[in-house]
Amino acid sequence: MPVLRVRRAGLRLRGIPLRNTRHMCGSLLVALKVHSKAAQRKLSEAMGGSRTDG
């Protein structure tokens, strides 16, 4: 069903290049007003980071 919503909105349906997914995730977190430290932690986890930023 999401495909139909995309088409009805007049948008082209295309894949998101892998290199853009981190930026898109960051943009979505900002749009959702997620706290910056939580967003930073989530993006770090998504990139496979194992370091801990106190």
PANU-733900 format. One record per residue: x, y, z of N, C-alpha, C, CB in turn. Coordinates in Angstrom, 3 decimals. Glycine has a CB too. Example, Ala and Ser with C-alpha at 12.3 -4.5 7.8 and 13.67 -1.06 7.14 Angstrom:
<koldren n_x="13.190" n_y="-5.690" n_z="7.800" ca_x="12.300" ca_y="-4.500" ca_z="7.800" c_x="13.200" c_y="-3.300" c_z="7.800" cb_x="11.308" cb_y="-4.473" cb_z="9.046"/>
<koldren n_x="12.850" n_y="-2.250" n_z="7.080" ca_x="13.670" ca_y="-1.060" ca_z="7.140" c_x="12.900" c_y="0.030" c_z="7.870" cb_x="14.084" cb_y="-0.598" cb_z="5.725"/>
***
This chain:
<koldren n_x="0.791" n_y="-1.210" n_z="0.000" ca_x="0.000" ca_y="0.000" ca_z="0.000" c_x="0.837" c_y="1.280" c_z="0.000" cb_x="-0.902" cb_y="-0.005" cb_z="1.181"/>
<koldren n_x="2.012" n_y="1.296" n_z="0.645" ca_x="2.804" ca_y="2.531" ca_z="0.626" c_x="3.171" c_y="2.970" c_z="-0.790" cb_x="4.070" cb_y="2.347" cb_z="1.441"/>
<koldren n_x="3.340" n_y="2.015" n_z="-1.697" ca_x="3.678" ca_y="2.356" ca_z="-3.078" c_x="2.554" c_y="3.169" c_z="-3.698" cb_x="3.945" cb_y="1.083" cb_z="-3.911"/>
<koldren n_x="1.317" n_y="2.797" n_z="-3.418" ca_x="0.178" ca_y="3.537" ca_z="-3.961" c_x="0.158" c_y="4.971" c_z="-3.439" cb_x="-1.138" cb_y="2.830" cb_z="-3.608"/>
<koldren n_x="0.492" n_y="5.152" n_z="-2.169" ca_x="0.521" ca_y="6.499" ca_z="-1.599" c_x="1.583" c_y="7.358" c_z="-2.263" cb_x="0.771" cb_y="6.436" cb_z="-0.097"/>
<koldren n_x="2.711" n_y="6.760" n_z="-2.544" ca_x="3.793" ca_y="7.495" ca_z="-3.214" c_x="3.341" c_y="7.920" c_z="-4.607" cb_x="5.083" cb_y="6.627" cb_z="-3.303"/>
<koldren n_x="2.735" n_y="7.005" n_z="-5.324" ca_x="2.274" ca_y="7.323" ca_z="-6.683" c_x="1.155" c_y="8.366" c_z="-6.674" cb_x="1.790" cb_y="6.051" cb_z="-7.388"/>
<koldren n_x="0.233" n_y="8.248" n_z="-5.730" ca_x="-0.867" ca_y="9.224" ca_z="-5.648" c_x="-0.350" c_y="10.619" c_z="-5.323" cb_x="-1.889" cb_y="8.790" cb_z="-4.589"/>
<koldren n_x="0.741" n_y="10.676" n_z="-4.585" ca_x="1.332" ca_y="11.970" ca_z="-4.240" c_x="2.087" c_y="12.566" c_z="-5.422" cb_x="2.271" cb_y="11.825" cb_z="-3.042"/>
<koldren n_x="2.205" n_y="11.825" n_z="-6.503" ca_x="2.882" ca_y="12.328" ca_z="-7.690" c_x="4.390" c_y="12.226" c_z="-7.615" cb_x="2.499" cb_y="13.740" cb_z="-7.922"/>
<koldren n_x="4.882" n_y="11.391" n_z="-6.720" ca_x="6.325" ca_y="11.229" ca_z="-6.573" c_x="6.799" c_y="10.018" c_z="-7.362" cb_x="6.710" cb_y="11.088" cb_z="-5.089"/>
<koldren n_x="8.044" n_y="10.075" n_z="-7.763" ca_x="8.613" ca_y="8.927" ca_z="-8.461" c_x="9.100" c_y="7.933" c_z="-7.423" cb_x="9.772" cb_y="9.354" cb_z="-9.415"/>
<koldren n_x="8.858" n_y="6.688" n_z="-7.677" ca_x="9.304" ca_y="5.644" ca_z="-6.779" c_x="10.661" c_y="5.154" c_z="-7.263" cb_x="8.274" cb_y="4.480" cb_z="-6.706"/>
<koldren n_x="11.655" n_y="5.365" n_z="-6.445" ca_x="12.986" ca_y="4.887" ca_z="-6.794" c_x="13.702" c_y="4.520" c_z="-5.506" cb_x="13.788" cb_y="5.958" cb_z="-7.606"/>
<koldren n_x="14.691" n_y="3.717" n_z="-5.637" ca_x="15.450" ca_y="3.281" ca_z="-4.470" c_x="16.317" c_y="4.407" c_z="-3.925" cb_x="16.317" cb_y="2.076" cb_z="-4.819"/>
<koldren n_x="16.677" n_y="4.284" n_z="-2.682" ca_x="17.569" ca_y="5.251" ca_z="-2.043" c_x="18.963" c_y="4.661" c_z="-2.074" cb_x="17.118" cb_y="5.584" cb_z="-0.571"/>
<koldren n_x="19.919" n_y="5.367" n_z="-2.678" ca_x="21.290" ca_y="4.849" ca_z="-2.697" c_x="21.792" c_y="4.627" c_z="-1.273" cb_x="22.229" cb_y="5.817" cb_z="-3.451"/>
<koldren n_x="22.515" n_y="3.562" n_z="-1.078" ca_x="22.997" ca_y="3.197" ca_z="0.247" c_x="23.748" c_y="4.333" c_z="0.909" cb_x="23.883" cb_y="1.982" cb_z="0.162"/>
<koldren n_x="24.525" n_y="5.081" n_z="0.145" ca_x="25.328" ca_y="6.159" ca_z="0.732" c_x="24.461" c_y="7.303" c_z="1.268" cb_x="26.307" cb_y="6.700" cb_z="-0.304"/>
<koldren n_x="23.212" n_y="7.379" n_z="0.856" ca_x="22.320" ca_y="8.455" ca_z="1.298" c_x="21.465" c_y="8.079" c_z="2.502" cb_x="21.424" cb_y="8.866" cb_z="0.167"/>
<koldren n_x="21.482" n_y="6.831" n_z="2.892" ca_x="20.576" ca_y="6.402" ca_z="3.953" c_x="20.901" c_y="7.052" c_z="5.293" cb_x="20.623" cb_y="4.900" cb_z="4.093"/>
<koldren n_x="22.183" n_y="7.252" n_z="5.593" ca_x="22.552" ca_y="7.873" ca_z="6.871" c_x="22.061" c_y="9.315" c_z="6.927" cb_x="24.080" cb_y="7.823" cb_z="7.080"/>
<koldren n_x="22.211" n_y="10.038" n_z="5.812" ca_x="21.750" ca_y="11.423" ca_z="5.762" c_x="20.227" c_y="11.492" c_z="5.878" cb_x="22.216" cb_y="12.097" cb_z="4.460"/>
<koldren n_x="19.546" n_y="10.550" n_z="5.223" ca_x="18.092" ca_y="10.537" ca_z="5.293" c_x="17.634" c_y="10.232" c_z="6.722" cb_x="17.513" cb_y="9.502" cb_z="4.305"/>
<koldren n_x="18.302" n_y="9.289" n_z="7.355" ca_x="17.958" ca_y="8.948" ca_z="8.737" c_x="18.160" c_y="10.160" c_z="9.640" cb_x="18.809" cb_y="7.755" cb_z="9.236"/>
<koldren n_x="19.271" n_y="10.870" n_z="9.461" ca_x="19.534" ca_y="12.069" ca_z="10.253" c_x="18.469" c_y="13.128" c_z="10.039" cb_x="20.896" cb_y="12.637" cb_z="9.913"/>
<koldren n_x="18.065" n_y="13.315" n_z="8.800" ca_x="17.027" ca_y="14.297" ca_z="8.490" c_x="15.700" c_y="13.929" c_z="9.140" cb_x="16.849" cb_y="14.421" cb_z="6.980"/>
<koldren n_x="15.374" n_y="12.640" n_z="9.108" ca_x="14.133" ca_y="12.189" ca_z="9.737" c_x="14.177" c_y="12.385" c_z="11.249" cb_x="13.873" cb_y="10.718" cb_z="9.407"/>
<koldren n_x="15.322" n_y="12.120" n_z="11.860" ca_x="15.448" ca_y="12.312" ca_z="13.305" c_x="15.282" c_y="13.789" c_z="13.671" cb_x="16.812" cb_y="11.789" cb_z="13.801"/>
<koldren n_x="15.828" n_y="14.684" n_z="12.853" ca_x="15.662" ca_y="16.125" ca_z="13.089" c_x="14.191" c_y="16.506" c_z="12.942" cb_x="16.539" cb_y="16.954" cb_z="12.104"/>
<koldren n_x="13.546" n_y="15.995" n_z="11.885" ca_x="12.136" ca_y="16.309" ca_z="11.654" c_x="11.253" c_y="15.814" c_z="12.799" cb_x="11.669" cb_y="15.695" cb_z="10.334"/>
<koldren n_x="11.655" n_y="14.697" n_z="13.414" ca_x="10.900" ca_y="14.150" ca_z="14.536" c_x="11.280" c_y="14.793" c_z="15.860" cb_x="11.109" cb_y="12.660" cb_z="14.619"/>
<koldren n_x="12.194" n_y="15.758" n_z="15.813" ca_x="12.656" ca_y="16.500" ca_z="16.990" c_x="13.237" c_y="15.582" c_z="18.065" cb_x="11.511" cb_y="17.309" cb_z="17.575"/>
<koldren n_x="14.033" n_y="14.604" n_z="17.600" ca_x="14.740" ca_y="13.712" ca_z="18.513" c_x="15.909" c_y="14.486" c_z="19.100" cb_x="15.226" cb_y="12.407" cb_z="17.789"/>
<koldren n_x="16.165" n_y="14.311" n_z="20.386" ca_x="17.262" ca_y="15.006" ca_z="21.052" c_x="18.576" c_y="14.705" c_z="20.325" cb_x="17.353" cb_y="14.588" cb_z="22.548"/>
<koldren n_x="19.418" n_y="15.709" n_z="20.203" ca_x="20.635" ca_y="15.585" ca_z="19.396" c_x="21.555" c_y="14.463" c_z="19.870" cb_x="21.391" cb_y="16.890" cb_z="19.411"/>
<koldren n_x="21.700" n_y="14.286" n_z="21.173" ca_x="22.568" ca_y="13.210" ca_z="21.681" c_x="21.994" c_y="11.832" c_z="21.340" cb_x="22.748" cb_y="13.342" cb_z="23.210"/>
<koldren n_x="20.678" n_y="11.693" n_z="21.433" ca_x="20.047" ca_y="10.420" ca_z="21.093" c_x="20.194" c_y="10.143" c_z="19.597" cb_x="18.556" cb_y="10.427" cb_z="21.498"/>
<koldren n_x="20.033" n_y="11.176" n_z="18.773" ca_x="20.178" ca_y="11.015" ca_z="17.325" c_x="21.622" c_y="10.647" c_z="16.981" cb_x="19.758" cb_y="12.312" cb_z="16.586"/>
<koldren n_x="22.563" n_y="11.307" n_z="17.618" ca_x="23.972" ca_y="11.021" ca_z="17.373" c_x="24.296" c_y="9.569" c_z="17.733" cb_x="24.865" cb_y="11.986" cb_z="18.176"/>
<koldren n_x="23.770" n_y="9.119" n_z="18.853" ca_x="24.001" ca_y="7.742" ca_z="19.297" c_x="23.384" c_y="6.760" c_z="18.303" cb_x="23.414" cb_y="7.518" cb_z="20.713"/>
<koldren n_x="22.172" n_y="7.053" n_z="17.843" ca_x="21.491" ca_y="6.158" ca_z="16.905" c_x="22.245" c_y="6.087" c_z="15.580" cb_x="20.045" cb_y="6.626" cb_z="16.667"/>
<koldren n_x="22.726" n_y="7.213" n_z="15.078" ca_x="23.466" ca_y="7.218" ca_z="13.817" c_x="24.799" c_y="6.492" c_z="13.965" cb_x="23.699" cb_y="8.657" cb_z="13.337"/>
<koldren n_x="25.419" n_y="6.625" n_z="15.110" ca_x="26.680" ca_y="5.936" ca_z="15.362" c_x="26.462" c_y="4.424" c_z="15.378" cb_x="27.299" cb_y="6.405" cb_z="16.693"/>
<koldren n_x="25.380" n_y="3.986" n_z="16.011" ca_x="25.055" ca_y="2.556" ca_z="16.038" c_x="24.769" c_y="2.044" c_z="14.638" cb_x="23.851" cb_y="2.290" cb_z="16.952"/>
<koldren n_x="24.096" n_y="2.836" n_z="13.854" ca_x="23.711" ca_y="2.430" ca_z="12.503" c_x="24.935" c_y="2.232" c_z="11.616" cb_x="22.778" cb_y="3.470" cb_z="11.881"/>
<koldren n_x="25.995" n_y="2.974" n_z="11.910" ca_x="27.214" ca_y="2.857" ca_z="11.106" c_x="28.138" c_y="1.773" c_z="11.657" cb_x="27.953" cb_y="4.200" cb_z="11.060"/>
<koldren n_x="27.681" n_y="1.051" n_z="12.662" ca_x="28.472" ca_y="-0.026" ca_z="13.218" c_x="29.521" c_y="0.448" c_z="14.197" cb_x="29.123" cb_y="-0.782" cb_z="12.128"/>
<koldren n_x="29.328" n_y="1.640" n_z="14.713" ca_x="30.287" ca_y="2.183" ca_z="15.662" c_x="30.229" c_y="1.468" c_z="16.995" cb_x="30.046" cb_y="3.654" cb_z="15.862"/>
<koldren n_x="31.372" n_y="1.201" n_z="17.546" ca_x="31.399" ca_y="0.527" ca_z="18.834" c_x="31.955" c_y="1.425" c_z="19.919" cb_x="32.215" cb_y="-0.742" cb_z="18.746"/>
<koldren n_x="32.298" n_y="2.641" n_z="19.563" ca_x="32.856" ca_y="3.545" ca_z="20.563" c_x="31.722" c_y="4.142" c_z="21.392" cb_x="33.697" cb_y="4.666" cb_z="19.891"/>
<koldren n_x="32.038" n_y="4.527" n_z="22.595" ca_x="31.034" ca_y="5.130" ca_z="23.459" c_x="31.423" c_y="6.571" c_z="23.731" cb_x="30.884" cb_y="4.339" cb_z="24.782"/>
<koldren n_x="30.498" n_y="7.463" n_z="23.497" ca_x="30.717" ca_y="8.886" ca_z="23.748" c_x="29.976" c_y="9.265" c_z="25.017" cb_x="30.245" cb_y="9.758" cb_z="22.542"/>
<koldren n_x="30.694" n_y="9.226" n_z="26.146" ca_x="30.166" ca_y="9.529" ca_z="27.456" c_x="28.962" c_y="10.245" c_z="27.519" cb_x="31.052" cb_y="10.213" cb_z="28.174"/>
***
